[in-house]
Amino acid sequence: MTYAAINILVLSAFLLILGMYKPKLLLFWQDKPSRLTIIVVVTVLVMIGGTLFGEGTRQKQIAEEAAANKKAPQVPVKPESDLPLPLTQ
């Protein structure tokens, strides 16, 4: 997921530069394209890329923790019945 996020962020930077220079190249179907439309599209792409990057990093961290817990030796726990009972009067 992080690779896709990086690709989306690079694409959004390219689209921002190209759209600010000549918005007609990206919005060819409009008669009078505005730079505001480009900014809105790039903002949405940056939010998507940031969310994907954060989620990909979180999933990677979860997978590493699961692998570390799987490799760690399990310490046996004493059952409660072996513990001494407190004396009450």
DABELVEN-V990783 format. One line per field, one symbol per residue. psi: psi as a letter, one per 40 degrees, with the letter a starting at -180 (. if undefined). burial: 1 if it has 24 or more other ideal C-beta (glycine too) atoms within 12 Angstrom, else 0. A space follows every 50 residues. Layout:
psi = ???
burial = ???
This chain:
psi = dddddddddddddddddddddgddddfdeidgiidddddddddddddddd dddddddddddddddddddddhihhihhiddeiiiihi.
burial = 00001001100100110010001001000000000001001100100010 011000000000000000000000000000000000000
